[in-house]
């Protein structure tokens, strides 16, 4: 059984009458790259700030390395975070900036600075001034800051936001390297589902402070697999035909006019005949694949 790194229990955060987090329950296991997905304002940053003790909860709680959040001691030092970028000095080099923070953190072994720079692919740029860094390099230096004291768990809030394709690709390799070579568990947020998909092993979709869906990458792939779209003005009757005549329950009612069938893809004519025989008005019948963005929109729509 894998070690549980983080577990939240009905974690709630209120600002007067507004619930930024509404009884959030998630679990992150050792080795995960856990992708936190949601629109701006969904509660991603609030959740991360509470877990990293930068903000206080209203009710509920969480366990970090099996230690209750009310009694965090040395386990608090086992996490690194990049939620709001540290204030790097523009006229100092990458190495000098990290040395400043290493002293602040009480790190004695300064070899850890070069180790962190190497892990994020900035060792060759260690003597380059921060003001001359690209946005992608600045983000990677921020991650080097987060891993400076060799944490077991890092929390990264929107690290790919605003990056160009090359910067995103570089960070993607950085995340994989940290996870595979250093066995660091990662919690990473983004509102760009396609980019998270490229690195994450598990996902959580947040909407209006609530957990809408938590699933593995394999489960997400299944949800986004090919299907037959059935559009009709009577989804209830069509569902009955699918169950009783076509002997399948592997379908999902998307809304009052659409069903998605995930099997019998090679029998679209058979499906059409069964629906017509039962006087079901077919508005559309076709095979399609679901993009990640479409899936996200569907899940959010179901929540509402």
C-alpha positions as CSV (number, residue, x, y, z in Angstrom):
1,X,0.0,0.0,0.0
2,X,1.3,3.4,-1.0
3,X,2.0,6.0,1.7
4,X,-0.6,8.8,1.9
5,X,1.1,12.1,1.6
6,X,-1.9,14.4,1.9
7,X,-5.5,13.7,2.9
8,X,-8.1,16.5,3.3
9,X,-11.2,15.9,5.5
10,X,-14.2,18.2,4.7
11,X,-11.8,21.1,4.3
12,X,-13.7,24.3,4.2
13,X,-12.7,28.0,3.8
14,X,-15.2,30.9,4.2
15,X,-14.9,34.6,3.6
16,X,-17.9,36.0,5.3
17,X,-20.8,34.4,3.3
18,X,-18.7,33.1,0.5
19,X,-17.3,29.5,0.5
20,X,-14.0,29.4,-1.3
21,X,-13.7,25.7,-0.3
22,X,-16.7,23.6,0.4
23,X,-16.0,20.3,2.3
24,X,-13.1,19.3,0.0
25,X,-12.0,15.7,0.3
26,X,-8.9,14.6,-1.7
27,X,-6.1,12.1,-1.2
28,X,-2.6,12.2,-2.7
29,X,-0.3,9.2,-2.5
30,X,3.5,9.0,-2.6
31,X,4.7,9.2,-6.2
32,X,1.7,11.0,-7.6
33,X,1.8,14.0,-9.8
34,X,-1.6,15.2,-8.8
35,X,-3.2,17.7,-11.2
36,X,-5.7,20.2,-9.7
37,X,-7.9,21.5,-12.4
38,X,-10.4,24.3,-12.3
39,X,-11.3,27.7,-13.7
40,X,-10.0,30.9,-12.2
41,X,-11.7,31.3,-8.8
42,X,-12.5,27.6,-8.5
43,X,-10.5,27.3,-5.2
44,X,-7.2,25.9,-6.4
45,X,-5.0,28.5,-4.8
46,X,-7.0,28.7,-1.6
47,X,-6.6,24.9,-1.2
48,X,-2.9,25.1,-1.8
49,X,-2.4,28.0,0.6
50,X,-4.1,26.1,3.4
51,X,-2.1,22.9,2.8
52,X,1.1,24.9,2.8
53,X,0.0,26.7,6.0
54,X,0.0,30.1,4.3
55,X,-3.7,30.5,5.1
56,X,-6.0,29.2,7.8
57,X,-9.0,26.9,7.3
58,X,-12.5,27.7,8.5
59,X,-13.5,24.1,9.3
60,X,-12.6,20.5,8.5
61,X,-8.9,19.6,8.3
62,X,-6.1,17.8,6.6
63,X,-3.4,15.2,7.3
64,X,0.2,15.7,6.0
65,X,2.3,12.6,6.1
66,X,-0.4,11.2,8.5
67,X,0.1,14.1,10.9
68,X,-2.9,16.2,11.8
69,X,-2.8,19.8,10.6
70,X,-3.4,21.0,14.2
71,X,-0.1,19.4,15.3
72,X,2.3,19.8,12.3
73,X,5.9,19.8,13.5
74,X,8.8,18.5,11.4
75,X,6.5,17.3,8.6
76,X,5.9,20.9,7.7
77,X,9.5,21.0,6.7
78,X,9.0,18.1,4.3
79,X,7.1,20.3,1.8
80,X,8.2,22.9,-0.7
81,X,5.8,25.3,-2.4
82,X,5.7,27.8,-5.2
83,X,2.4,29.6,-4.8
84,X,3.4,33.2,-5.1
85,X,6.8,33.6,-6.8
86,X,9.6,34.5,-4.3
87,X,11.0,37.9,-4.8
88,X,14.2,37.3,-6.6
89,X,16.8,40.1,-6.9
90,X,17.1,41.2,-10.6
91,X,20.8,42.0,-10.4
92,X,21.8,38.8,-8.6
93,X,22.6,35.6,-10.4
94,X,20.5,32.4,-10.1
95,X,23.1,31.0,-7.7
96,X,23.3,34.2,-5.6
97,X,19.5,34.4,-5.4
98,X,19.2,30.8,-4.1
99,X,22.2,31.3,-1.8
100,X,20.3,34.2,-0.2
101,X,17.2,32.0,0.4
102,X,19.4,29.0,1.5
103,X,20.8,31.2,4.3
104,X,17.2,32.3,5.2
105,X,16.2,28.7,5.4
106,X,19.1,27.7,7.6
107,X,20.6,25.4,4.9
108,X,24.3,24.7,5.8
109,X,25.2,22.5,2.8
110,X,25.4,25.0,-0.1
111,X,26.0,22.1,-2.5
112,X,22.2,21.8,-2.4
113,X,22.0,25.0,-4.5
114,X,23.8,23.5,-7.5
115,X,21.8,20.2,-7.0
116,X,18.5,22.1,-7.2
117,X,19.7,24.1,-10.3
118,X,20.8,20.9,-12.0
119,X,17.4,19.3,-11.4
120,X,15.5,22.1,-13.0
121,X,18.0,22.4,-15.9
122,X,19.6,25.7,-14.9
123,X,23.0,24.7,-13.8
124,X,24.7,26.2,-16.9
125,X,22.9,29.5,-16.2
126,X,23.8,29.7,-12.5
127,X,25.9,32.8,-13.1
128,X,23.4,34.5,-15.3
129,X,21.5,37.5,-13.7
130,X,17.9,37.0,-13.0
131,X,16.9,40.1,-14.9
132,X,18.1,38.4,-18.1
133,X,16.1,35.3,-17.6
134,X,13.1,34.3,-19.8
135,X,9.8,33.7,-18.2
136,X,10.3,29.9,-18.4
137,X,13.7,30.2,-16.7
138,X,12.2,32.4,-14.0
139,X,9.6,29.7,-13.4
140,X,12.2,27.0,-13.2
141,X,14.3,29.1,-10.7
142,X,11.1,29.3,-8.6
143,X,10.9,25.5,-8.6
144,X,14.5,25.3,-7.7
145,X,13.7,27.5,-4.7
146,X,10.8,25.1,-3.8
147,X,13.1,22.1,-3.8
148,X,16.1,23.8,-2.2
149,X,15.8,21.9,1.1
150,X,15.1,18.5,-0.5
151,X,11.3,18.2,0.2
152,X,9.3,15.0,-0.3
153,X,6.2,16.9,-1.5
154,X,6.0,20.1,-3.5
155,X,3.0,22.4,-4.2
156,X,3.1,24.4,-7.5
157,X,0.3,26.9,-8.3
158,X,-0.1,27.6,-12.0
159,X,3.6,27.2,-12.9
160,X,3.0,27.0,-16.6
161,X,0.7,30.1,-16.8
162,X,1.9,32.5,-19.5
163,X,4.7,30.3,-20.9
164,X,5.3,29.7,-24.6
165,X,5.4,26.1,-25.9
166,X,9.1,25.7,-25.4
167,X,8.9,26.9,-21.8
168,X,6.0,24.6,-21.2
169,X,7.9,21.6,-22.7
170,X,11.0,22.4,-20.5
171,X,8.9,22.5,-17.3
172,X,7.1,19.3,-18.3
173,X,10.5,17.5,-18.4
174,X,11.4,19.2,-15.1
175,X,8.3,17.8,-13.3
176,X,8.9,14.3,-14.7
177,X,12.6,14.4,-13.6
178,X,11.7,15.6,-10.1
179,X,9.1,12.9,-9.8
180,X,11.1,10.0,-11.3
181,X,14.7,10.8,-10.2
182,X,14.0,12.3,-6.8
183,X,10.7,10.5,-6.0
184,X,9.1,13.8,-5.2
185,X,5.3,13.8,-5.0
186,X,3.8,16.9,-6.8
187,X,0.6,18.8,-6.4
188,X,0.2,21.1,-9.4
189,X,-2.6,23.3,-10.5
190,X,-3.7,24.7,-13.8
191,X,-6.8,25.7,-15.7
192,X,-5.1,24.3,-18.9
193,X,-6.2,20.7,-18.9
194,X,-4.2,19.6,-21.9
195,X,-0.9,20.7,-20.3
196,X,-1.7,19.0,-17.0
197,X,-2.6,15.8,-18.9
198,X,0.9,15.6,-20.3
199,X,2.4,15.2,-16.8
200,X,-0.2,14.3,-14.2
201,X,-1.0,10.7,-13.0
202,X,-4.1,11.7,-11.1
203,X,-6.6,14.5,-11.4
204,X,-9.1,16.5,-9.4
205,X,-11.6,18.9,-10.9
206,X,-12.7,21.8,-8.7
207,X,-15.7,24.0,-9.3
208,X,-16.9,26.7,-7.0
209,X,-14.9,25.3,-4.1
210,X,-16.2,21.8,-4.5
211,X,-14.6,18.6,-5.7
212,X,-16.5,17.6,-8.9
213,X,-14.4,14.6,-9.9
214,X,-11.3,12.8,-8.8
215,X,-9.8,10.2,-11.2
216,X,-6.6,8.6,-12.4
217,X,-5.1,9.2,-15.9
218,X,-6.4,5.8,-17.0
219,X,-9.9,6.6,-15.9
220,X,-9.7,10.0,-17.7
221,X,-8.6,8.2,-20.9
222,X,-11.6,6.0,-20.7
223,X,-13.9,8.9,-20.1
224,X,-12.5,10.6,-23.2
225,X,-12.5,7.5,-25.4
226,X,-14.5,7.2,-28.7
227,X,-18.3,7.0,-28.4
228,X,-21.5,7.2,-30.4
229,X,-23.4,10.4,-29.8
230,X,-27.2,9.9,-29.8
231,X,-29.2,13.2,-30.1
232,X,-32.9,12.9,-29.4
233,X,-35.8,14.8,-27.8
234,X,-36.6,11.8,-25.6
235,X,-33.4,10.6,-23.8
236,X,-35.4,8.7,-21.2
237,X,-37.0,6.4,-23.7
238,X,-33.8,6.1,-25.7
239,X,-32.0,5.0,-22.6
240,X,-34.6,2.3,-22.0
241,X,-34.0,1.0,-25.6
242,X,-30.3,0.9,-25.0
243,X,-30.7,-1.1,-21.8
244,X,-33.4,-3.5,-22.8
245,X,-32.9,-4.1,-26.5
246,X,-29.2,-3.5,-27.0
247,X,-28.3,-4.9,-23.6
248,X,-25.9,-2.2,-22.6
249,X,-25.4,0.1,-19.6
250,X,-22.2,1.6,-20.8
251,X,-23.6,5.0,-21.7
252,X,-24.0,8.4,-20.2
253,X,-26.9,10.9,-20.4
254,X,-25.2,14.2,-21.1
255,X,-28.2,16.5,-21.0
256,X,-31.9,16.4,-22.0
257,X,-31.0,15.9,-25.7
258,X,-27.8,13.9,-25.8
259,X,-26.6,10.4,-24.8
260,X,-23.1,9.1,-25.3
261,X,-22.7,5.3,-25.9
262,X,-19.2,3.9,-25.2
263,X,-19.5,0.5,-26.8
264,X,-21.0,-1.2,-29.9
265,X,-19.2,1.4,-32.0
266,X,-19.2,-0.9,-35.0
267,X,-23.0,-1.4,-34.8
268,X,-24.2,2.1,-35.5
269,X,-26.8,0.8,-38.0
270,X,-28.1,-1.7,-35.4
271,X,-28.5,1.1,-32.9
272,X,-30.3,3.4,-35.4
273,X,-32.8,0.6,-36.3
274,X,-33.5,-0.1,-32.7
275,X,-34.3,3.5,-32.0
276,X,-36.4,4.0,-35.1
277,X,-38.3,0.7,-34.4
278,X,-39.3,2.2,-31.0
279,X,-40.5,5.5,-32.5
280,X,-37.6,7.6,-31.1
281,X,-37.0,10.8,-33.0
282,X,-33.3,10.8,-33.9
283,X,-31.9,14.3,-34.2
284,X,-28.3,13.1,-34.6
285,X,-26.4,9.8,-34.6
286,X,-22.6,9.8,-35.1
287,X,-19.3,8.5,-33.8
288,X,-16.9,11.0,-32.1
289,X,-14.0,11.3,-29.7
290,X,-14.2,13.6,-26.7
291,X,-11.5,16.2,-26.2
292,X,-10.2,16.9,-22.8
293,X,-11.7,20.4,-22.9
294,X,-15.1,19.0,-23.9
295,X,-14.9,16.5,-21.0
296,X,-14.1,19.3,-18.5
297,X,-17.1,21.3,-19.8
298,X,-19.4,18.2,-19.5
299,X,-18.3,17.5,-15.9
300,X,-18.8,21.1,-14.9
301,X,-22.2,21.1,-16.6
302,X,-23.3,18.0,-14.7
303,X,-22.3,19.6,-11.4
304,X,-24.6,22.5,-12.0
